[in-house]
Amino acid sequence: MRGIRMEKAYQLEFFGEKNGSLFVNCCGMSKTEPFHSFGPAIKPHYVIHFILGGQGRFSIGGREYSLERGYGFLIPPDALAFYQADEKNPWTYIWVGFYGSMAEELIKSMGLSVANPVFQSDRETELYQAVMDMMEHNTVGIANDLRRNGQLYLFLSLIAESARIEERGETDKADQYVRRAVEFILKNYCNPIKVTDVANYVCINRSYLYTLFRNAMGMSPQQFLTTFRITRAAELLQLTSLPVESIALSCGYSDPLVFTKSFKQMKKMAPSSYRKEMQMGETRKSKEYLKQIEDFINQVNKLNG
């Protein structure tokens, strides 16, 4: 760790924290001088600035933004950026630099990017307190490392919770809802979840989720959930010797009769008959069913790609 004293500024840089899913590289706060600037230059990690007061301008990706109190901006690694404080009313801001294997996906899921680098938040006090806590726990040691990185998660969660991402299109937001809903289903299909649970997870109402799925997937959320469960059940019937009741439970069906009914509606035969037909070596039908499974999984993977 290194502390750097500058006029009206305090910055901390942390060394030796190069591995992990998400970790703090540096943090600080500054009351800038008139025309104080950075760049055009690049950073080796992600940096988020949040403005506590004053005015200035920020440029990245060929666009310029005039920003004031309550706004923040992202500089991704290796993206050419420039920012400059106002002559008469220069910025006061806090910042956090971070990296890690999770950083790119987290920033993407928050809707921030070079194309959409600016956000607005009303959580100024809590964002400030998170950075101050990082700076107070500035010495080497596992306890302080965990404390700083925990505050980083809090810092990002406050932005994600309250931020209004500037210039973010409706199509992009719709795609995010569908991707998150699909991810939730893929991770929880084995549990007795319902479409209401999916809608609650992505924080939209059920009717809007239905519209988004029809547009993106050509089917309703319920159809997608059922199709994925039965597709997975068909794989288990063909590749394992598990009892039908166990396969039903493994695919989110607490009632084997309900499972059998759903399976017959989709596959036109009972689960036991399906397994028997596969075991009898009817190659043509086996290939057809496997192709259906592969097509459906490819559709899901393409959406999440």
Residue pairs with C-beta under 8 A, 6 or more apart in sequence:
1 12
1 13
1 14
1 15
1 138
1 139
1 140
2 12
2 13
2 15
3 10
3 11
3 12
3 138
4 10
4 11
4 12
4 13
6 30
7 33
8 30
8 31
8 32
8 33
9 28
9 29
9 30
9 31
9 32
10 28
10 29
10 30
10 135
11 26
11 27
11 28
11 30
12 26
12 27
12 28
12 134
12 135
12 138
13 25
13 26
14 24
14 25
14 26
14 138
14 148
16 140
17 23
17 24
17 25
17 145
20 100
20 101
20 149
21 100
21 101
21 102
22 98
22 99
22 100
22 101
22 102
22 103
22 106
22 149
22 152
22 153
23 98
23 99
23 100
23 145
23 148
23 149
23 152
24 96
24 97
24 98
24 134
24 148
24 149
24 151
24 152
25 45
25 97
25 98
25 99
26 95
26 96
26 97
27 94
27 95
27 96
27 97
27 131
27 134
27 135
27 148
28 94
28 95
28 131
28 135
29 52
29 92
29 93
29 94
29 95
29 128
29 131
29 132
29 135
30 36
30 91
30 92
30 93
30 95
31 90
31 91
31 92
32 54
32 56
32 85
32 90
32 91
32 92
32 93
33 85
33 90
34 85
34 86
34 87
34 88
34 90
35 84
35 85
35 87
35 90
36 84
36 85
36 90
36 91
37 82
37 83
37 84
37 85
38 81
38 82
38 83
38 84
39 80
39 81
39 82
39 83
40 59
40 80
40 81
40 82
41 80
41 81
41 82
42 77
42 78
42 79
42 80
42 81
43 75
43 77
43 78
43 79
43 81
43 97
44 77
44 78
44 99
45 77
45 97
45 98
45 99
45 103
46 74
46 75
46 76
46 77
46 97
46 98
46 99
46 103
46 107
47 74
47 75
47 95
47 96
47 97
47 98
48 72
48 73
48 74
48 75
48 95
48 96
48 98
48 155
48 159
49 72
49 73
49 75
49 83
49 93
49 94
49 95
50 71
50 72
50 93
50 94
50 95
50 121
50 124
50 127
50 128
50 159
51 67
51 68
51 69
51 70
51 71
51 72
51 91
51 92
51 93
52 69
52 92
52 93
52 94
52 124
52 128
53 69
53 91
53 92
54 68
54 69
54 85
54 86
54 89
54 90
54 91
54 92
54 93
55 66
55 67
55 68
55 85
55 86
55 89
55 90
55 91
56 66
56 67
56 68
56 83
56 84
56 85
56 86
56 90
56 91
57 64
57 65
57 66
57 67
57 83
57 84
57 86
58 64
58 65
58 67
58 73
58 81
58 82
58 83
58 117
58 118
59 65
59 81
59 82
59 83
60 73
60 75
60 79
60 80
60 81
60 82
60 114
60 117
61 79
61 114
61 115
61 117
65 73
65 117
65 118
65 166
67 73
67 118
69 124
70 120
70 121
70 122
70 124
71 118
71 119
71 120
72 118
72 119
72 120
72 121
72 159
72 163
73 83
73 117
73 118
73 119
74 107
74 112
74 113
74 117
74 118
74 119
75 81
75 117
76 107
76 113
76 114
76 117
77 99
79 114
85 91
94 127
94 128
94 131
95 131
96 131
96 134
96 152
96 155
98 152
106 156
107 113
109 160
109 176
109 180
110 156
110 159
110 160
110 163
110 165
111 163
111 165
111 168
111 172
111 173
111 176
112 119
112 165
115 167
116 165
116 166
116 167
116 168
118 165
118 166
118 167
119 159
119 163
119 164
119 165
119 166
120 163
120 164
120 166
121 127
121 158
121 159
121 162
121 163
121 164
122 162
123 158
123 159
123 161
123 162
126 154
126 158
127 155
127 158
127 159
130 151
130 152
130 154
130 155
130 158
131 151
131 155
133 147
133 151
134 147
134 148
134 151
134 152
137 143
137 144
137 147
137 148
137 151
138 144
138 148
174 212
174 215
174 216
175 216
177 202
177 204
177 209
177 212
178 212
178 213
178 216
178 217
178 303
179 303
179 304
180 201
180 202
181 198
181 199
181 201
181 202
181 209
181 212
181 213
181 221
182 224
182 300
182 303
182 304
183 304
184 193
184 197
184 198
184 201
184 202
185 193
185 198
185 224
185 225
185 228
186 228
186 300
186 304
188 197
188 252
189 225
189 228
189 229
189 232
189 251
189 252
190 250
190 251
190 252
191 252
192 252
192 253
192 254
193 225
193 252
195 206
195 209
195 221
195 222
195 225
196 206
198 209
198 221
198 225
199 205
199 206
199 208
199 209
199 221
202 209
204 212
206 221
209 221
210 220
210 221
213 219
213 220
213 221
213 224
214 220
216 303
217 224
217 299
217 303
219 227
226 262
226 266
227 266
227 296
228 296
228 300
229 251
229 252
229 253
229 262
230 251
230 262
230 263
230 266
230 267
231 292
231 293
231 296
231 297
232 250
232 251
233 247
233 248
233 250
233 251
233 259
233 263
233 271
234 263
234 267
234 274
234 289
234 293
235 293
236 242
236 247
236 250
236 251
237 244
237 247
237 271
237 274
237 275
237 278
238 274
238 275
238 278
238 286
238 289
240 247
242 250
244 256
244 259
244 260
244 271
244 272
244 275
245 256
247 259
247 271
248 254
248 255
248 256
248 259
248 260
251 259
253 259
253 262
259 271
260 270
260 271
263 269
263 270
263 271
263 274
264 270
267 274
267 289
269 277
277 285
278 285
278 286
278 289
